[in-house]
Structures are given as C-alpha cells and as structure tokens.
C-alpha cells in the first residue's frame, strides 16, 4: 500500500515494501530476476519481496519464481 498503482515501478515498490517491513522486524528478502520474452531479444526484469522464500501474497505475483531467473537476492 505504500507505493502502488500503474505509475510505480516494481523496483520502487519492492524497495519500499522491503524497507518498511524490515523496519518493523520482518525478515523479508529483496529479490530481482530477469527473463526473455518469447520472440523478443530484450531482457525483461522484475523486483519483488519474499518472506520465508515465498513471494508476498499481497503482491499477487505468486508465479514470479517460475517466470523469472533470479539474479539478485538480499540478504542471502
């Protein structure tokens, strides 16, 4: 709810959620991933927050781990 809507990038949204949840003591993880779109030579990237290895259900993005190849995780 901190950063939402069509104008907020996934990176800003994920970093905001990560920061707020960590400040409240939640041991969440910030994750980014990439994927190739079929028929497109460009990479697509995405950022999200996980709790205990699961994408936060409030993000409605439960398939992130299957759609994107993880390239960054903090903390490990």
Secondary structure, DSSP 4 states (H G I P E B T S, - for coil): --S-STTS-HHHHHHHHHHHHHHTT--EEEEEEEEEPTT--SEEEEEEEEETTEE-GGG--TTHHHHSEEEEEE--
